[in-house]
Amino acid sequence: MSTLVHITREHRPELWPAVVARITAFSLRYGAKPTAFVNNLWTLFASQSPLLGVWASLPPGELRPNGHIVTTIEPFNGATVAWVQQCEMDTRTPQAFVDVFLLELEAWITAANAVLPAANKVTETLFMTTRDTEVWTRRAGFDLHRTIYRRPVR
């Protein structure tokens, strides 16, 4: 099973370039323009902000990630939330790996809450996906919150 590695400036920063390449490719694949997003992530990473959580999945004995997860803490709809911005694994993800990530996510939120003002504590985690939302419900314990539909302007 792959190992989940939380990447910070003090812990495994050498993985940052490979993860940024994955983040950029993911954004481009779904039609986004990643420059501003990646620049914002870099600012948070470089300043060691508690508002950024980045994880890489490393296969046994490998130094190149086969998955990544990007989370940010930001205001949304009158509350401060943790957003799962991107989550992509190149291989099937065992439930044990998902469980480890959920524990890491909770620990990251707890650490961020320790330094956030009382009015800005994170109380929920959100995500949007173009993939099977049932998997997120069944495997990760997320509840359906909102549905976003998209229709291009002609």
VMD Tcl script that draws the C-alpha trace (Angstrom):
set ca {
  {0.00 0.00 0.00}
  {1.17 3.53 -0.72}
  {2.27 5.81 2.09}
  {0.50 9.10 2.71}
  {2.97 11.96 3.23}
  {1.93 15.39 4.52}
  {4.12 17.91 2.71}
  {5.23 21.11 4.43}
  {8.32 23.29 4.18}
  {9.78 21.30 7.09}
  {8.57 17.85 6.10}
  {9.37 16.36 2.70}
  {9.59 19.69 0.79}
  {11.47 17.91 -2.01}
  {8.10 16.42 -3.05}
  {6.59 19.87 -3.62}
  {7.66 20.24 -7.31}
  {6.27 16.83 -8.28}
  {2.99 17.54 -6.49}
  {2.71 20.98 -8.09}
  {3.16 19.32 -11.49}
  {0.29 16.97 -10.62}
  {-1.87 19.87 -9.37}
  {-1.26 21.78 -12.61}
  {-2.01 18.75 -14.80}
  {-5.20 18.02 -12.83}
  {-6.40 21.61 -13.25}
  {-5.69 21.63 -16.97}
  {-7.43 18.29 -17.46}
  {-10.65 19.75 -16.03}
  {-10.49 22.99 -18.02}
  {-9.13 25.31 -15.33}
  {-6.34 27.82 -15.66}
  {-4.07 26.80 -12.78}
  {-1.60 29.70 -12.62}
  {-3.39 31.77 -9.96}
  {-4.32 28.67 -7.96}
  {-0.75 27.32 -7.97}
  {0.64 30.78 -7.10}
  {-1.74 30.99 -4.15}
  {-0.71 27.50 -3.01}
  {2.96 28.49 -3.30}
  {2.37 31.58 -1.14}
  {0.67 29.46 1.53}
  {3.39 26.79 1.32}
  {6.28 29.27 1.44}
  {4.79 31.13 4.41}
  {4.09 27.86 6.24}
  {0.44 28.84 6.51}
  {-1.81 26.53 8.52}
  {-4.46 27.20 5.85}
  {-2.82 24.75 3.39}
  {-2.77 20.98 3.61}
  {-0.99 19.03 0.86}
  {-0.44 15.28 0.84}
  {1.29 12.96 -1.59}
  {0.78 9.25 -2.01}
  {4.09 7.41 -2.41}
  {4.22 3.81 -3.62}
  {6.50 1.50 -1.60}
  {10.14 2.27 -2.38}
  {9.26 5.11 -4.77}
  {10.04 8.83 -4.59}
  {7.55 9.91 -7.25}
  {3.96 10.48 -6.08}
  {1.17 8.32 -7.50}
  {-1.48 10.55 -5.95}
  {-2.04 13.90 -4.31}
  {-4.56 15.74 -2.15}
  {-4.78 19.52 -1.81}
  {-6.87 21.17 0.89}
  {-7.27 24.79 1.88}
  {-9.06 26.58 4.68}
  {-11.10 29.54 3.50}
  {-14.36 31.40 3.99}
  {-17.45 29.98 2.32}
  {-21.06 31.01 2.72}
  {-20.50 32.79 6.04}
  {-18.34 30.07 7.62}
  {-14.72 28.97 7.56}
  {-14.40 25.58 5.91}
  {-11.74 23.13 4.81}
  {-11.99 22.59 1.05}
  {-10.66 19.45 -0.59}
  {-9.53 21.24 -3.74}
  {-8.06 18.23 -5.49}
  {-7.83 14.54 -4.73}
  {-6.42 12.20 -7.33}
  {-4.90 8.75 -7.07}
  {-3.41 6.94 -10.05}
  {-4.32 3.51 -8.71}
  {-7.22 2.00 -6.78}
  {-7.18 3.36 -3.27}
  {-7.66 0.84 -0.45}
  {-10.11 1.84 2.30}
  {-7.25 1.74 4.82}
  {-5.52 4.53 2.87}
  {-8.73 6.59 2.84}
  {-9.06 6.09 6.60}
  {-5.46 7.26 7.15}
  {-6.14 10.37 5.07}
  {-9.31 11.18 7.02}
  {-7.36 10.97 10.28}
  {-4.63 13.20 8.82}
  {-7.26 15.65 7.58}
  {-8.84 15.87 11.04}
  {-5.42 16.38 12.66}
  {-4.59 19.14 10.16}
  {-7.91 20.89 10.83}
  {-7.39 20.57 14.60}
  {-3.92 22.14 14.30}
  {-5.29 24.97 12.14}
  {-8.15 25.57 14.56}
  {-5.62 25.95 17.36}
  {-4.29 29.12 15.71}
  {-7.45 30.47 14.09}
  {-9.56 33.08 15.92}
  {-12.61 31.68 17.72}
  {-14.97 33.14 15.11}
  {-13.09 31.38 12.29}
  {-12.85 27.79 13.52}
  {-13.34 25.15 10.85}
  {-16.39 22.98 11.51}
  {-16.83 21.21 8.17}
  {-14.97 19.94 5.15}
  {-16.35 20.46 1.63}
  {-15.43 19.33 -1.86}
  {-16.74 19.46 -5.41}
  {-16.18 16.64 -7.82}
  {-16.92 15.63 -11.37}
  {-16.63 12.02 -10.28}
  {-18.85 9.56 -8.44}
  {-20.08 11.37 -5.33}
  {-21.41 8.09 -3.96}
  {-17.84 6.93 -3.43}
  {-17.11 9.99 -1.26}
  {-20.24 9.23 0.77}
  {-19.63 5.52 1.14}
  {-15.85 5.48 1.57}
  {-15.10 8.81 3.24}
  {-18.25 9.66 5.18}
  {-19.16 12.86 3.36}
  {-22.83 13.86 3.14}
  {-24.29 15.39 0.00}
  {-24.41 19.13 0.70}
  {-25.10 20.84 -2.61}
  {-25.14 19.94 -6.24}
  {-23.61 22.22 -8.82}
  {-24.70 21.90 -12.42}
  {-23.01 23.67 -15.26}
  {-24.31 24.82 -18.62}
  {-22.07 26.72 -21.01}
  {-23.25 30.02 -22.46}
  {-23.82 29.71 -26.19}
}
mol new
graphics top color blue
foreach p $ca { graphics top sphere $p radius 0.5 }
foreach p [lrange $ca 0 end-1] q [lrange $ca 1 end] { graphics top cylinder $p $q radius 0.2 }
display resetview
